Amino acid sequence: MAKWVVSAKRADFARIAEKFHIDQVIARIIRNRDIEGDEQIEQFLHGTPDDLHSPYLLKDVEKGVAILLDKIQQGKRIRVIGDYDIDGICSTYILLSGLHYCGALADSAIPHRIHDGYGINEHMVEEAYEAGIDTILTCDNGIAAKDQIACAKSHGMTVIVTDHHEVPYEVSGDGTRTECLPPADAVIDPKQEQCTYPFDGICGAVVAYKLVQVLIWRKFAENPGEEGRKFLQELLAFAAFATVGDVMELTDENRIIVKYGLKQIAQSANHGMQALITVNGLQSKALSAYHIGFVLGPCINATGRLDTAGRALQMFLTEDEAEAVSVAGELKELNDSRKNMTLQGVQQAIKMIEDSPLRDDKVLVVYLPECHESLAGIIAGRIRERYHKPVFVLTDSEEGVKGSGRSIEAYHMYDKMSECRELYTKYGGHKMAAGVSIPQENVENFRVYLNEHCELTEEDFVEKICIDVPMPMSYVTADFVRQLSVLEPFGNGNSKPVFAQKNIRLIRGKVLGKNNNVGKYTVEDAWGGRYEMMYFGNMEAWHTFLEETFGAEEYNRLYQGGECNICIHVIYYPDLNVYQGRESLQMIMQDYCKGESD
């Protein structure tokens, strides 16, 4: 069971509520998100694109723009080299669109996940050179491509790197870290030690967006006009899309980018974006970060996993509405196929763990030779959710073994991998996720090393649920639920607020959904108030808990309409259910444990 922790950060909630015209509970939640002081609260609640950090603070951005403007003036050919995921595709679209807007002779190339691997490689450099490309502009990759960029430089090519990933480093005998930057003409990455940009949690597409901002401002002498402003506003939709899709924390300026970007996505003039929304049946809905992260975004990722990411880029670039709809439909079909393949991979991984000594490892390294290599990261994420341990899923590829890792908060995956870098042919990533290419004979050594040098404790493996406010359901009103929307967008780093109440009695229940995967209950508090409560979690585990804790007789009564004696503590969040124009309150249960019966 998860460990419940009540957030107890202090502030003058009455004063904050009065000053900003919000409920005191809302004020508590904002403080729980580490937002302090009136200035931060004002920006959290009412921040606009005018509050975004200046792109000029990015190291080398002015150098990179000066190079690009010179190349544009000379009519030199520029090639954008992106990556095959949401961030890489959106970054490529942003840079290519920005270059074209400024009159550049520019094209793009996105590596094939299986044939090329992640980011720029020497094969792509040679292709660019043979095609007469003068300048390579990377996005969402390049910071770790020291050899590949050296190859481009040996051909006399100009290279500009835009990236957001961790900078590779070497550790000397005294423990000092030295950055290993690629030999590019300009390196724009907020994670560089010498970069003064105040927030390094932006994705590659936002770095690309910032570069295009400066490019357009400089191209048009700091006055891009109304057309230029509208163009940049349109590109903000893609920066927001990538921010959510790449699971960046929705804090600082990411919150503003996504908040305003979601509005722009909904009204985007881009045929591909609108087609993607339509084929997924979202054209009449208010788009949220959830829709990007779990409906639209996976369609973009699916093309890079099972086909070629160039299809998704083509969808965004086309001026033909019919073509956009056709490609969007193909992407949705690919994503549906990806879901089935992922389910099979997850089931295979769980069986392997449960039937072997792997289950006792603190860092899980699961080798699935037959698994499609593009699904390793998704499967690793699902396994991490189940066991709450760091997970690597490895699979056979055309060039040895490749895999992806997903971590937990207590384990810095990239740093730990760096300790045994001699085992790999290639690796990269950050604290919470990583990718690796490794010779097959080193797979077991990799697993052994990570576990022998793991400093995780049993406490680190216990999932923690942070309760924003212990609050009775009787406090909830429709107006309160509506006011919670000021906290949106919700996502990584700004989770949907959760509340807790002790000793809720289940009165009656029914199981819904074509797969019997939803529970609907009438519950009662200690003062006799009755509420509707829904559960969308693991119904099998929930029913096992009920039967083992309260007995089969009580469990059966719950669903058969009898008077039952099931008392639980719940973590929940409130919601408004709208049906045929009528609103009704419902509580969404997120977790539960045994209550204290009278």
C-alpha positions, 0 to 999 in steps of 0.5 A: 500500500502507498504511504500517505503524507499530508503536506503541511507547508505554512503561510497566511492562507486567510490573507492570500485567499482575500488578496487573490479572491480564492478559497483558503483551500486553493491557497493551501494547494498553491503553497504546497506547490512551493509557490511563495510570495505575492509575486510568485502567486500572481504569476502562478494564477495570472502569468502570461506569455509576457512573463516568459524568460528572455531567450537572450539569456540562453548561452550562444543563442545570439551567436547561433542566430548571427550564424543563421542570418548570415547563412540565410543572406548568403543563400546557404543550405541549412538542414534541421536534424531532429529526433523521432519523438514528440519533442523532436518532431515539434522542435523540427517543425518549429525550426523549419517553419521559423527558417522558412519564415525568414527566407532560408533554404532549409530542409529537415531529416529525422533519424529512423529509430531502428536504422539510425538510432537516437539523434544525429549520426555519422551516416546523416552527416555524410548524407548532408555533406553529399547533398551540399548542405552547408549548415546543420542545426540540431534540435532535441539532440546533439549535446552528446554527439561529440564525434558526429559533430566533429565529423561534420566539422571535418567536412567544413560544415557549420553546426549549431546545436539546440538541445535540452538534455544533460551535458555529458561529463568526465569525472577526475580522480578528485571527483571534479566534473568536467563538461564534454561539449561537442565542437559545434559553432554554437551550443544552445542548451540551458543545462550547460554550466555557463548558461545563465538561463534561469530555468533549465526544465524546458524541452527541446521544442521550447529551446527551438522556439526561443531560438526562432524568437530571436531569429525573427526579432533580429531578422525584422530589426526587433519589430516582427509586426502583427504577422510575426507575432501571430506566427510566433503565437502559432508556434507556441502551440507546438512548444506546449504540445512538446512540453506535455508530451516530453513530460516536462514539469509544469512549473515556472514558464512551462506552466505559462507555455502550456496554459496558453499553448493549449488555447492555441492548439485548439484554434490552430490554423495548422491542418495537421494539428486540427486533423489529429484532434478530429480523428481522435474525437476531441474537436468539441472538447476543451483540450487539457494537458491530459488530452495531449499526454494520453490521446494526441501525443501518443499518436505522434510517438507511435509513428516514430516507434512503428513507422517513420517519424517523418510521417508526423512531421509531414502531417504538420507541414502539409498545406493539403487538408485532405492529406492531413486527415489521411495521415492523422488517421494512419497515426491513430491506427498505429497508436492503437496497434502500439497499445496492443503490443505494449500490453503484451510486452508488459505482461511478458516483463511481469512474468519474467520478474515474478518467475525469477530472482529479478523480483528481489533486485532493487534496479530491474533490468529486464531483457526482452529479446523479441520485444519491438525496441521502440516500446522499451521505454513505455514498458519500462514506465509501466513496470516502474509504476507496478513495482516502484523501482528503477527499470530498464527494458532491453531488447535486441536491435539491428546493432546489438542490444538497446533499451530504455530506462525509467526511474523513481525520484530517489534514483538519479538514473543518468548519474548511476549509468555514468559510473559504468559507461565502459559497458555501453556503446552509447547512452544518454538521458537524465535523472528520470529516464535514459537510453542505452546501447549495450553489447549483449555480453554486457547485459548481465554485468550491467544488471549486476553493477547497478544492483551492487552499487545501488544505495536505495533503501526499502523506504525508497520503494514505497509509493508516496501519495501527498495529500494536499488537504484533509477535507470532508466531502461536505466542504465540496460545492460546485463553485469550489470544483470550478475554482480548482480550475485556476490551478490548471494545467495539471500534469507532471510537477503540478498534479491534480490536487487530492484530499482525504477523509477518514471513515467513509462508509460504503452504502451500495455500489455497482460495477460499470464499463464494458470491461467492468473496470469502473466502480460507482458507489454511494458513500456516507460520512460520519455526519450522515451526508451522502455522496457519489464516489467513482473509482477508475483504478485497479478493480481487481485489487480493490475487490481483493482488498474489500473481500480480505479486509471485510469478508465475502459477506460484506463484499457481496452486500455492497453490490447486492443492495444490502446494508453493509459495514464497510468503513474506509479512509479515502484519498479523493478529488472532487469533480463535476459530472455533466449529463444532459445539461445537468451538473452533479458532484462526484468524488473520484477515489484515488487510494484507500485503506481500512477505516475505523468502524464504531 
